[in-house]
Amino acid sequence: MAKILVVDDEEDLEILFRQKYRQKIRSGEYELLFALNGQQALDILKEQPDVDMILSDINMPVMDGLTLLSNTKEKNPLLKTIIISAYGDMENIRKAMNLGAFDFVTKPVDFQDLEITMEKTLGYINQLKSTLQALRENNILKMYVDETVLNFMGGKEIETALMENNTIEATVAFIDLVGFTKISENEDPNTVVGLLNEFFDLMVKEIIEEKGSVDKFIGDAVMAVFQGPSHLERAVRACIAIRDKMDAIPEYSEASHFKPQVSIGINSGEMVSGNIGSKSLKRLDYTVVGDTVNVASRLQNAASGSQILVLDRCAQTLGDGFKVNEVGELKLKNKSIPVKVFEVLS
């Protein structure tokens, strides 16, 4: 759904817009908000920062459209404004465009032309959002693509938005290869790296199968994040599959006595997602942070080989489809109060 804010001091305009776009409103394509001047518009944007597009007149009391435009440009670079005004002379058009207007439509409004302009603008906004999401989730692009190419893809809009953080509900899992360092004592580095990549590939396939994403590789461990519906259940299913497949792999060699096993910690709850790093250096890591993530890491550290640990509240949330067993209370690092922990069996 596109959220559109219409700003005009003509009160009858709301009735007209709702009538003209009633089908798109009913079908859920458009959500229309209305303000009588620029100040009211700013108040609405403060309460509802997810507005996609503004349709604004120029001449209004309290705060005119051009002043509104100058205020919104800096606060939200992804928000696009179409100026709708009877003042269609070149001077006003140039002022509006220089202040960051995406397009300019003259009054009286041709609603068919306006709808085409709106769809074009929304298409551009959606493309920006897709590019932004790709950049956030794949920092390889920022490391290897020339800065001029990234500027072409969105310029300051992308650069500014990349530094924004979001609070999300999700599940994070830390999956560590138990005792993998032992194998490096008896094998050459190329063999060790190749074997590690094979194990990682096995893990990643199960994570992707359950619609999770790999946040990062940390030495011989994987950090995975699951969002969306049933994120805890999907994370646990992925980790059970990883554990069972690793347990099925035979001992690597008699010399190293390395038997592939994983220790896993899972936790679910609120966390902050965003790019962490140096904007100046242009090296950012898109990740999740917060107490929920820290607890998952501590649970993994406490887990033994082939063990999956979760907090009691997560175990209760899983329901009858999963078999769990109470481990007891554990004192986690940097936690003043012990937590009750369960292991997921199947």
Secondary structure, 3 states (H helix, E strand, C coil): CEEEEEECCCCHHHHHHHHHCHHHHHCCCEEEEEECCHHHHHHHHHHCCCCCEEEECCCCCCCCHHHHHHHHHHHCCCCEEEEEECCCCHHHHHHHHHCCCCEEEECCCCHHHHHHHHHHHHHHHHHHHHHHHHHHHCCHHHHHCCHHHHHHHCHHHHHHHHCCCEEEEEEEEEEEECCHHHHHHCCCHHHHHHHHHHHHHHHHHHHHHCCCEEEEEECCEEEEEECCCCHHHHHHHHHHHHHHHHHHCCCCCCCCCCCCCEEEEEEEEEEEEEEEEECCCCEEEEEEECHHHHHHHHHHHHCCCCEEEEEHHHHHHHHHHCCEEEEEEECCCCCCCCEEEEEECC
